[in-house]
Amino acid sequence: MRSGAWYLASIATTLTAAALLVSGCKSEKPAPAPSETASAEVEAPSEAATEPAAEASEVPVGGGRAEKTENDLYEFSYSYPDAAGAIPGLKANLDKQFDASRADLVSSAKEGQSEAKQNDFPYHAYSYGEEWKVVTDLPGWLSLSSEIYTYSGGAHGMTTFDALLWDRHAEAARKPIDLFTSKEALSKAIRTSFCAALDKARVRKRGGPIDRSDEMFSECIDPVEQVVILGSTNKQTFDRIGLLVPPYNAGPYAEGSYEVTVPVTGAVMAALKPQYRSSFSVGK
C-alpha cells in the first residue's frame, strides 16, 4: 500500500520535489508525550528546602520494590520482594505503607531539625528502613516478615519487626495473630516451649547458664507480645511459629534481637479459629 501511493505521488510531482518532500518528512519527529512520572513530579508539592528532592523511580508493575533516599534531613529505605509485588492487592497495601512511613519520617525529621536549631544542638539525619521478606509461600497463603530500623536522635537507633499474611482465597491481608481465637489462647499454647527456646538462645549469647527469675532479662516474657510469624517446612501448611523479639525485650541492647521458633502442636491447633485449621498441621 505504501509503495503504490508513492508511485502515484511521483507522477504528480518532479523527482526533485519528491526528494525534498521525503527529506522533510524524515526530519519531522513528533514531540514525546509526557510520562506519568514526569507529570507526578510537576504536580507534587515540593518539600521544604531542608529536604533535597529525591529522584522519582518507577515501580515495576507486578514486581518487587526497593527504594532508598539519603539527604541531610533523613535516610529512608523500603523494599518488598517480587512474590509480594505479584499480588495486586498486597502490592497496593505495601505501597500505602511505603507512603505513610516516608511521610511520617519527613514530618518527624523536620520537627527534630527545627528543635535542634532552636536549641543550638547538632542535628543528625533521622532514619527509617524497612525490608520485607518471604517467610513461606503456600498454596493458600503468602507469609511475610519485615525488619525495621529507626533513628530519631540519641545514642543509637532501634530495630523492630512486623508481619503480614496474604490470604489468597479471600484476597485480603491479615495479621498472623488474627488466625487464633485470642492472643491469650496462643500464648498459653506456646509459652512453655517458647521460654525454653529463648533461654537456650540467651545462653548462646551470654556464654553462661540462665537463672530463670523475675528480674529483667532473666524472666520468661510473653511470646505473643513479640511479633508472631508463621512458617512451614512442608510448603503446604503452616507447621511452625516464629517469634521475633526486638532489643530490650529479652536482653540488653548489646545482645540485639532474638528469633525463636516453636512447632505447631495440638494445643496450637486448638487455639486456632476453626476456619483456619486446615491451613495448619502439627510440626516436628
C-alpha positions in Angstrom: 0.0 0.0 0.0 2.8 2.4 1.0 4.8 1.8 -2.3 1.6 2.3 -4.5 0.9 5.7 -3.0 4.4 6.7 -3.5 4.2 5.7 -7.2 1.1 7.9 -7.8 2.7 10.8 -6.0 5.9 10.6 -8.1 3.8 11.0 -11.3 2.2 14.2 -10.0 5.5 15.9 -8.9 9.0 16.2 -10.1 11.7 14.0 -8.8 13.4 17.0 -7.1 10.1 17.9 -5.3 9.6 14.4 -4.2 13.1 14.1 -2.8 12.6 17.3 -0.9 9.2 16.1 0.4 10.7 12.8 1.6 13.6 14.6 3.2 11.2 16.9 5.1 9.1 14.0 6.3 12.1 12.2 7.6 13.3 15.2 9.6 9.9 15.7 11.4 9.6 13.9 14.8 6.5 14.1 17.0 7.1 15.6 20.4 7.2 12.9 23.1 4.1 12.6 25.3 4.8 13.5 28.9 5.2 10.4 31.1 3.0 9.8 34.2 6.2 10.0 36.3 7.1 13.4 34.9 3.5 14.7 35.4 3.6 13.5 39.0 6.8 15.3 39.6 5.3 18.6 38.4 2.1 18.3 40.3 3.5 17.0 43.6 4.1 19.7 46.2 7.7 20.4 46.9 9.2 19.7 50.3 10.9 22.3 52.4 14.3 23.5 51.3 15.9 21.3 54.0 14.7 18.2 52.2 16.5 17.8 48.8 14.3 16.4 46.1 14.6 12.7 45.7 14.7 11.3 42.2 11.5 9.7 41.1 11.8 6.0 40.4 9.3 3.8 38.5 7.7 0.9 40.4 7.5 -2.1 38.1 4.0 -3.5 37.7 3.8 -6.9 39.2 7.4 -6.8 40.6 9.0 -6.1 43.9 10.1 -2.7 45.1 13.4 -1.4 46.6 13.9 2.3 47.1 16.4 4.4 49.1 16.7 8.1 49.7 19.5 9.8 51.6 19.9 13.5 52.3 20.8 15.9 55.2 17.3 15.7 56.6 16.6 11.9 56.6 17.6 8.5 55.3 14.7 6.3 54.0 14.7 2.8 52.5 11.8 0.4 51.9 11.7 -2.9 50.0 9.5 -5.9 49.3 10.1 -9.0 47.2 8.7 -10.0 43.8 6.4 -12.5 45.4 4.6 -9.7 47.2 4.6 -7.4 44.2 3.0 -10.0 42.0 -0.2 -9.8 44.0 -2.0 -6.5 43.2 -3.9 -6.2 46.5 -0.9 -6.9 48.6 1.3 -4.6 46.5 -1.2 -1.8 47.0 -1.1 -2.5 50.7 2.7 -2.3 50.9 2.9 0.8 48.7 0.4 2.5 51.0 2.7 1.6 53.9 5.6 3.0 52.0 3.9 6.4 51.5 2.8 6.6 55.1 6.2 5.6 56.5 8.0 8.1 54.4 5.5 10.9 55.2 5.9 10.2 59.0 9.7 10.2 58.7 9.8 13.5 56.8 7.4 15.2 59.3 9.3 14.0 62.4 12.7 14.8 60.8 11.6 18.4 60.1 10.4 18.8 63.6 13.6 17.3 65.0 15.7 19.5 62.8 13.8 22.6 63.9 14.1 21.7 67.6 17.9 21.1 67.2 18.3 24.5 65.5 16.3 26.3 68.2 18.4 24.7 71.0 21.7 25.1 69.1 22.2 21.3 69.0 23.8 19.4 66.1 21.2 17.6 64.0 21.7 14.1 62.8 19.6 12.8 60.0 16.6 10.7 61.1 16.3 7.2 59.6 13.6 4.7 58.6 14.4 1.5 56.9 12.1 -1.5 56.3 12.8 -4.7 54.4 10.0 -7.2 53.8 11.0 -10.8 53.1 9.1 -14.0 52.4 8.8 -16.4 55.4 6.9 -19.0 53.4 4.9 -19.2 50.2 2.0 -21.7 50.4 -0.9 -22.5 48.0 -3.3 -20.5 50.1 -1.1 -18.0 51.8 2.0 -15.8 51.5 3.7 -15.2 54.8 5.9 -12.1 55.1 8.0 -10.5 57.8 9.9 -7.2 57.9 12.8 -5.9 59.9 12.5 -2.1 60.7 15.3 0.2 61.7 14.5 3.7 63.0 16.7 6.5 64.3 15.4 9.8 65.7 18.3 11.1 67.7 20.1 9.7 70.7 22.9 7.3 71.1 21.6 4.6 68.7 18.7 3.5 66.5 16.2 0.8 67.2 15.2 -2.4 65.5 11.7 -3.7 65.5 9.7 -6.1 63.4 6.4 -6.6 61.6 4.5 -9.4 60.0 1.8 -9.9 57.4 -0.2 -12.7 55.8 -1.9 -12.6 52.4 -4.9 -14.8 52.3 -5.1 -15.9 48.6 -8.7 -17.3 48.9 -10.1 -14.1 50.5 -7.7 -11.8 48.7 -7.1 -10.0 52.0 -4.2 -9.1 54.2 -4.2 -10.5 57.8 -2.1 -10.4 60.8 -0.9 -13.9 62.0 -2.5 -13.4 65.4 -5.8 -12.9 63.7 -6.0 -16.6 62.8 -6.2 -17.5 66.5 -9.2 -17.3 68.8 -7.3 -14.9 71.1 -3.8 -13.8 71.9 -4.2 -15.4 75.3 -5.0 -18.7 73.8 -1.9 -18.7 71.6 0.3 -17.5 74.4 -0.9 -20.4 76.6 -0.3 -22.9 73.8 3.3 -21.9 73.1 4.6 -20.3 76.3 6.5 -23.2 77.7 8.3 -24.2 74.5 9.0 -20.5 73.7 10.5 -19.8 77.1 12.7 -22.9 76.9 13.9 -21.9 73.4 14.5 -18.3 74.5 16.7 -19.3 77.4 18.8 -21.5 75.1 19.3 -18.5 72.8 20.2 -16.4 75.8 22.8 -18.9 76.9 24.4 -18.8 73.4 24.6 -15.1 73.5 25.7 -14.7 77.1 28.0 -17.7 77.3 26.7 -18.9 80.6 23.7 -20.5 82.3 20.4 -18.6 82.7 18.9 -18.4 86.2 15.2 -18.0 85.4 13.8 -15.3 87.7 11.5 -12.3 87.7 14.4 -10.0 87.1 14.7 -8.0 83.9 16.3 -10.0 81.1 16.0 -13.3 83.0 12.3 -13.7 83.2 10.1 -15.5 80.7 8.4 -12.8 78.6 5.0 -13.2 76.9 5.5 -14.7 73.4 2.5 -13.0 71.8 3.8 -9.6 72.9 6.5 -10.2 70.3 5.9 -10.3 66.6 4.4 -13.6 65.5 5.3 -15.0 62.1 4.0 -18.2 60.5 6.4 -20.6 58.7 6.4 -24.0 57.0 8.7 -26.9 56.5 6.4 -28.8 54.1 5.4 -25.9 51.7 1.7 -26.9 52.1 0.6 -25.9 55.6 1.9 -23.8 58.5 3.7 -26.1 60.9 5.9 -23.7 62.9 5.6 -20.4 64.6 8.3 -17.8 64.8 8.6 -15.1 67.5 10.7 -12.0 66.6 12.0 -10.3 69.7 13.4 -6.8 69.5 16.3 -5.5 71.6 15.4 -4.7 75.3 12.5 -7.2 75.4 14.6 -10.3 76.2 18.0 -8.8 76.9 20.0 -5.6 76.9 20.5 -3.6 73.7 24.0 -5.1 73.2 22.5 -8.6 72.8 20.5 -7.4 69.8 17.3 -9.1 68.8 16.1 -12.7 69.2 14.3 -15.1 66.9 12.6 -18.1 68.5 10.9 -20.8 66.5 8.4 -23.3 68.0 6.5 -26.1 66.4 2.8 -26.2 65.8 1.3 -28.6 68.4 -2.1 -30.0 69.2 -2.5 -27.1 71.7 -1.8 -24.6 68.9 -4.3 -26.3 66.6 -6.9 -26.0 69.4 -6.2 -22.3 69.7 -6.9 -21.6 66.0 -10.2 -20.3 64.7 -12.0 -23.2 63.1 -11.9 -21.8 59.6 -8.1 -21.7 59.6 -7.3 -25.1 61.0 -7.0 -26.7 57.6 -4.1 -24.3 56.8 -2.1 -25.8 59.7 -0.5 -29.1 60.6 1.4 -30.4 63.6 5.1 -29.8 63.2 8.0 -31.9 64.3 
